[in-house]
Amino acid sequence: MRLSEVEGGMVDTKHVFQISGIKNVHTKEKLLRGIHRLGGKYIGGSTYREGTTHLIVSRPSNSEKFLAACAGGIWVVKPEYVRDSERNGAWLPEEPYEVDVASRSPGATNPVRAWRERVASGSVLGAFQGWSVVLLVDNAKRNATIKRILMSGKARVYSSAPPSGVPVTHVLTSPECKRLMSHKETCYSVDHIARHLFGSLWSEEGFNESLDTSGSSSQDCTLMDTCTELEANDVLFADLENQLRDQLSKLERLKRKLVSTEFLNATTADPQTQTVMADFSNVDSLIECGLLTEALEELQGALHPGQLPPVQVLHSLMQHALLGEVQPYFYCTFRAVLHNILRKNPSWGSPVVVKYFQRSLQCPQCKGGPRGLLELSVRFCMSSEPTCHSLPRPAPPEQVRFHVELQGLLLQLFQFELQASSMG
């Protein structure tokens, strides 16, 4: 597999895909998901893009992408190539899935394969190598389309007479312009492109309709193709979201390790004088008014090393959390506050802080200490047995998550105390 570094990541440049003629969004979603899972790259849009290595089509067509892919000698494969490769867990050989333009003409050579093999062998760089083309098409969009097809086959394209000394091999024009031309050069209609690519199969497969269609229908097709590309790209965002979630989980685990190191390396010169009971009266007032989330936010902003919230404040907040009388955001914020208190006020080496945690981290109703709170929390999560007092059942997911995080905090606190004791 050939890889290159793109925007900080490694991308498989041997499998860069475009899709043509497949309008069903669900079909595209499956193809995009398969490409993404196998490490390939997908390029959206309704025009052919340089750097594409594979074009996925259900059947031969008269689209820009199909003609340009044939001219550039890249792989033109059926959708089954991606589906079967995904089931295989790795990219399969492309030959069995290559589109055959000559399938309805027994004994005829498949020009798609013929051009690809010639480009792969190095005998030509593209189907139009050596062409020096003056392109005279009145419709700007059709002109741009034809230019991209020609350039994919390595032709040199000019919109007027080329520089002096450059021979002109072809003048390509639409029938409308051809009737108005006065010079005597040999001119070709733009359908000469398809005739050159596919030979006698040009008329049999309907490629004579490819480049002389009206601009309006071509434009409508382009707009439809663009819309379905945008809809299908949603699946890539879903996969990226999953990857981001996994990455955030890894960062969270790393953060906990770093925080643990910070706790163990922390020193307190004079814990007795450093620990201060600050003024948290505003937090009390917010709790009394039932503004629990606002109270937590106020508390979070007031936390500094040596400043411990009153035990009664944490008891009130813990009571609401245990009874499930709060919104999901409350659990997240309360969890952060508890961790912040411990981070800013390490318990080891400070009897005052140790006593503070023993008093604050307990069930406000049963007063059983941190171990009692841990037992209550574990029972609440692991069984239907009654706890020390009635708690809401069934528990919402955010409350269960809060208990899991609370158990982690309590066990972390016990761990730090053991390590501090072993270090003397």
C-alpha positions in Angstrom: 0.0 0.0 0.0 1.4 3.4 -1.0 1.0 6.0 1.7 1.6 9.7 1.8 1.4 12.2 4.7 -1.6 14.5 4.3 -2.5 17.1 7.0 -0.7 15.2 9.7 -2.1 11.7 8.9 -1.2 8.8 6.6 -3.5 8.4 3.6 -3.6 5.5 1.2 -2.9 7.2 -2.2 -3.3 3.9 -4.0 -7.0 3.9 -3.4 -8.5 7.3 -4.1 -12.1 7.0 -5.2 -14.7 9.0 -7.1 -18.3 7.8 -7.8 -20.3 8.4 -10.9 -23.9 7.6 -11.9 -25.0 6.2 -8.5 -27.7 8.5 -7.2 -29.1 6.4 -4.4 -27.9 8.0 -1.1 -28.0 4.7 0.9 -25.9 2.9 -1.7 -23.4 5.7 -1.6 -23.3 5.6 2.2 -22.4 2.0 2.2 -19.6 2.6 -0.4 -18.2 5.5 1.5 -18.2 3.6 4.7 -16.4 0.7 3.1 -13.8 3.0 1.5 -13.2 4.8 4.8 -12.9 1.6 6.9 -10.3 0.1 4.5 -8.2 3.3 4.7 -9.0 4.6 1.2 -9.9 8.2 0.4 -13.1 9.5 -1.3 -13.3 12.7 -3.4 -16.7 14.1 -3.7 -18.1 16.6 -6.3 -19.6 16.3 -9.7 -16.4 16.8 -11.7 -13.4 14.6 -12.4 -10.4 15.2 -10.1 -6.8 14.6 -10.8 -5.3 12.1 -8.4 -8.2 9.8 -8.5 -7.1 6.1 -8.9 -10.5 4.4 -9.0 -13.9 5.4 -10.4 -16.9 3.4 -9.2 -19.8 3.1 -11.7 -22.7 0.6 -12.0 -22.4 0.6 -15.8 -20.7 2.5 -18.6 -22.1 6.0 -19.1 -21.6 9.2 -21.0 -20.5 11.2 -17.8 -17.5 13.4 -17.5 -16.0 11.2 -14.8 -16.3 8.0 -16.9 -14.8 9.5 -20.0 -12.0 11.2 -18.0 -11.2 8.0 -16.1 -10.9 6.0 -19.3 -8.7 8.7 -20.8 -6.5 8.8 -17.8 -6.1 5.0 -17.6 -7.3 4.6 -14.1 -9.4 1.7 -12.6 -13.1 1.8 -13.5 -14.7 -0.7 -11.2 -18.2 -1.8 -10.1 -19.6 -1.1 -6.6 -19.1 -4.8 -5.7 -15.3 -4.1 -5.5 -15.7 -2.0 -2.4 -18.4 -4.3 -0.8 -16.4 -7.5 -1.3 -13.2 -5.8 -0.2 -14.8 -4.7 3.0 -16.1 -8.2 3.7 -12.5 -9.4 3.0 -11.0 -6.9 5.4 -8.5 -5.7 2.7 -8.5 -4.5 -0.8 -9.0 -7.2 -3.4 -7.5 -7.4 -6.9 -9.4 -5.0 -9.2 -9.5 -7.1 -12.4 -12.6 -9.2 -11.7 -14.5 -6.0 -11.0 -13.4 -3.8 -13.9 -16.2 -2.4 -16.0 -16.3 -3.9 -19.5 -17.6 -1.6 -22.3 -17.4 -4.5 -24.8 -19.5 -6.9 -22.8 -22.3 -6.8 -25.4 -19.9 -7.3 -28.3 -18.4 -10.8 -28.3 -14.8 -10.9 -29.3 -14.3 -7.1 -29.0 -11.5 -5.7 -26.8 -12.5 -3.8 -23.7 -11.2 -0.2 -24.4 -11.4 0.7 -20.7 -8.9 -2.1 -19.8 -6.8 -1.4 -23.0 -6.2 2.2 -22.1 -5.5 1.4 -18.4 -2.9 -1.2 -19.4 -1.2 1.1 -21.8 -1.0 3.8 -19.2 0.2 1.3 -16.6 2.9 0.0 -18.9 4.2 3.5 -19.6 3.6 3.3 -23.3 1.4 6.4 -23.1 0.7 8.9 -20.3 -2.9 9.2 -21.4 -5.3 8.5 -24.2 -4.8 12.0 -25.7 -1.0 12.2 -25.3 0.4 14.3 -28.2 -2.8 16.1 -28.9 -2.6 19.9 -29.1 -6.2 21.0 -29.1 -7.9 24.3 -29.8 -11.2 24.0 -28.0 -14.1 26.2 -29.4 -17.3 25.5 -27.5 -19.8 28.2 -26.9 -21.2 26.9 -23.6 -18.8 27.7 -20.8 -19.8 24.7 -18.6 -19.5 22.3 -21.5 -16.2 23.8 -22.5 -14.8 23.3 -18.9 -16.1 19.7 -18.9 -14.5 18.8 -22.2 -11.3 20.5 -21.2 -11.1 18.4 -18.0 -11.6 15.2 -20.1 -8.9 16.1 -22.5 -6.4 17.1 -19.8 -7.0 13.9 -18.0 -5.8 12.1 -21.1 -2.7 14.4 -21.2 -3.8 16.6 -24.1 -2.7 20.3 -24.3 -5.7 22.5 -24.5 -6.0 26.1 -25.8 -9.0 28.3 -26.0 -7.5 30.2 -29.0 -4.5 29.9 -31.3 -1.6 28.4 -29.3 1.8 30.1 -29.0 3.9 30.4 -32.1 5.6 27.2 -33.1 3.1 24.9 -31.3 1.4 22.7 -33.9 -2.3 22.2 -33.7 -3.4 18.6 -34.0 -7.1 19.0 -33.4 -9.7 21.8 -33.4 -12.7 20.5 -31.4 -15.9 22.4 -31.6 -19.6 22.0 -31.1 -21.8 21.8 -34.3 -23.1 25.4 -33.7 -19.6 26.8 -33.7 -18.4 24.6 -36.6 -21.0 26.1 -38.9 -19.7 29.6 -38.2 -16.0 28.9 -38.6 -14.3 30.4 -41.6 -10.8 29.0 -41.4 -9.8 25.8 -43.3 -8.3 23.7 -40.5 -9.6 20.2 -40.1 -12.2 20.4 -37.4 -13.8 17.7 -35.3 -17.0 17.7 -33.3 -16.4 17.1 -29.7 -17.9 13.6 -29.9 -14.5 12.7 -31.6 -13.2 12.3 -28.0 -15.5 9.4 -27.3 -14.9 8.0 -30.8 -11.1 8.0 -30.1 -11.6 6.3 -26.7 -14.0 3.6 -27.7 -13.5 3.1 -31.4 -16.4 1.2 -33.1 -18.1 0.8 -29.7 -18.7 4.6 -29.7 -22.1 4.3 -31.4 -23.0 0.9 -30.0 -22.8 2.0 -26.4 -24.5 5.4 -27.0 -21.4 7.5 -26.3 -22.3 9.7 -29.2 -24.8 11.3 -26.8 -22.2 12.3 -24.3 -20.9 15.6 -25.4 -23.5 17.2 -27.7 -26.4 17.2 -25.2 -27.9 20.5 -24.3 -26.4 22.5 -21.5 -29.6 22.6 -19.5 -29.9 18.8 -19.0 -26.2 18.6 -18.3 -26.5 21.3 -15.6 -29.5 19.5 -14.0 -27.5 16.3 -13.8 -24.6 18.1 -12.2 -26.9 19.7 -9.6 -28.4 16.3 -8.7 -25.0 14.7 -8.5 -23.7 17.4 -6.2 -26.7 17.2 -3.8 -26.4 13.4 -3.5 -22.7 13.7 -2.9 -23.3 16.1 0.0 -26.0 13.8 1.5 -23.8 10.7 1.2 -20.8 12.5 2.9 -22.7 12.5 6.2 -21.6 8.9 6.8 -17.9 10.1 6.8 -18.8 12.7 9.5 -20.4 9.9 11.5 -17.3 7.8 11.3 -15.1 10.8 12.2 -17.4 11.5 15.2 -16.8 7.9 16.4 -13.0 8.3 16.0 -13.1 11.6 17.8 -15.1 10.0 20.7 -12.4 7.2 20.9 -9.7 9.8 20.9 -11.3 11.8 23.6 -11.6 8.7 25.7 -7.9 8.1 25.3 -7.1 11.7 26.2 -9.3 11.4 29.3 -7.4 8.3 30.4 -4.1 10.1 29.8 -5.4 13.1 31.7 -6.3 11.0 34.7 -2.7 9.5 34.7 -1.3 13.0 34.5 -3.6 14.2 37.3 -2.5 11.2 39.4 1.1 12.1 38.9 0.3 15.7 39.8 -1.4 14.6 43.1 1.5 12.3 44.1 4.1 15.0 43.4 2.2 17.8 45.1 3.7 19.2 48.3 2.1 21.4 50.9 4.5 23.6 52.8 2.1 24.2 55.7 -1.2 22.4 55.2 -2.7 23.7 58.4 -2.3 27.4 57.4 -2.9 26.8 53.7 -6.4 25.3 54.1 -8.9 28.1 54.5 -12.7 28.1 54.8 -13.6 30.8 52.3 -16.9 32.6 52.0 -19.3 30.6 50.0 -22.5 32.3 51.2 -23.6 33.1 47.6 -23.5 29.4 46.8 -25.7 28.7 49.8 -28.2 31.3 48.6 -28.3 29.8 45.1 -29.0 26.3 46.6 -31.8 27.6 48.8 -33.4 29.1 45.7 -33.2 25.8 43.9 -30.6 27.1 41.4 -28.4 24.1 41.7 -26.5 24.3 38.4 -25.8 28.0 39.0 -24.6 27.1 42.5 -22.2 24.6 41.1 -20.9 27.1 38.5 -20.4 29.7 41.2 -18.6 27.1 43.3 -16.4 26.0 40.5 -15.2 29.6 39.9 -14.5 30.1 43.6 -12.2 27.0 44.1 -8.6 27.8 44.7 -5.8 26.0 46.5 -6.4 26.0 50.2 -10.1 27.0 49.9 -12.6 24.3 50.9 -16.3 24.7 50.4 -18.4 24.1 53.6 -19.3 20.5 54.2 -22.9 21.3 54.3 -22.8 22.8 50.8 -21.5 19.5 49.4 -24.0 17.5 51.4 -26.9 19.5 50.0 -25.6 19.0 46.4 -24.9 15.3 47.0 -28.5 14.9 48.4 -30.0 16.3 45.2 -27.7 14.1 43.1 -28.5 10.9 44.9 -32.2 11.5 44.7 -32.1 12.3 41.0 -33.7 15.7 41.4 -31.4 17.4 38.9 -30.7 17.8 35.2 -28.0 15.8 33.3 -25.7 18.8 33.1 -25.7 19.0 37.0 -24.1 15.6 37.3 -21.3 16.5 34.9 -20.6 19.8 36.7 -20.8 18.3 40.2 -18.3 15.6 39.1 -15.9 18.2 37.9 -16.2 20.2 41.1 -15.4 17.2 43.3 -12.3 16.4 41.2 -11.3 20.0 41.3 -11.5 20.2 45.1 -9.2 17.1 45.4 -6.8 18.4 42.8 -6.4 21.8 44.4 -6.3 20.3 48.0 -4.4 17.0 48.0 -5.3 15.0 51.1 -1.9 13.4 51.9 0.2 15.2 54.5 -2.7 17.3 55.7 -4.9 15.9 58.5 -7.3 18.8 58.0 -8.0 17.9 54.4 -8.2 14.2 55.2 -10.8 15.0 57.9 -12.7 17.3 55.4 -13.0 14.6 52.8 -14.1 12.1 55.5 -16.9 14.4 56.5 -18.0 15.7 53.0 -17.8 12.5 51.0 -20.6 10.5 52.7 -24.3 10.0 52.3 -25.9 13.2 53.7 -28.7 11.1 55.2 -26.9 8.1 56.6 -23.6 9.7 57.6 -21.7 6.5 57.0 -18.4 8.0 55.8 -16.7 7.6 52.4 -16.8 3.8 52.6 -20.5 3.9 53.3 -21.0 6.2 50.3 -19.0 3.9 48.2 -21.1 0.9 49.3 -24.3 2.7 48.6 -23.1 3.8 45.1 -21.9 0.3 44.1 -25.2 -1.3 45.3 -27.2 1.2 43.4 -25.4 0.4 40.2 -24.9 -3.3 40.5 -28.0 -4.7 42.1 -31.6 -4.1 42.9 -31.1 -4.7 46.7 -32.2 -1.9 48.9 -29.6 0.7 49.9 -29.4 2.6 53.2 -32.4 4.6 52.0 -34.7 4.7 49.1 -33.2 6.0 45.8 -35.0 6.5 42.4 -35.5 3.4 40.2 -35.0 2.9 37.4 -32.0 5.2 37.3 -31.4 7.4 34.3 -28.1 6.8 32.4 -26.6 10.1 33.5 -27.2 9.3 37.2 -25.6 5.8 36.7 -22.6 7.5 35.1 -22.3 9.9 38.0 -22.2 7.0 40.4 -19.5 5.3 38.4 -17.4 8.5 38.4 -18.1 8.9 42.1 -16.8 5.4 42.8 -13.7 6.2 40.8 -13.1 9.4 42.8 -13.5 7.5 46.1 -11.2 4.7 45.1 -8.7 7.2 43.8 -8.7 9.0 47.1 -8.1 5.7 49.0 -5.3 4.9 46.6 -3.6 8.2 47.2 -3.8 7.8 50.9 -2.3 4.3 50.7 0.5 5.6 48.5 1.1 8.6 50.8 1.3 6.2 53.8 3.7 3.9 52.1 5.9 6.9 51.3 6.0 7.9 55.0 
